[in-house]
């Protein structure tokens, strides 16, 4: 096993664990009965991208893309 493949495998495992933790930290997306009357429409729900929840979504997306890239690279058998 080459050194590069070993490094990529270690990074892949770290990314897997990180992705699992970040997904488990997120809140559920179900709005319940408040969605019927528009009860969740407020200033805070419109600016979620700047909140902790919005940042978790962005970190999850980046980590998921890295997971897919590592998966493809490790299965190309270039090493």
Order of alpha helices (4+ residues) and beta strands (2+ residues): alpha-alpha-alpha
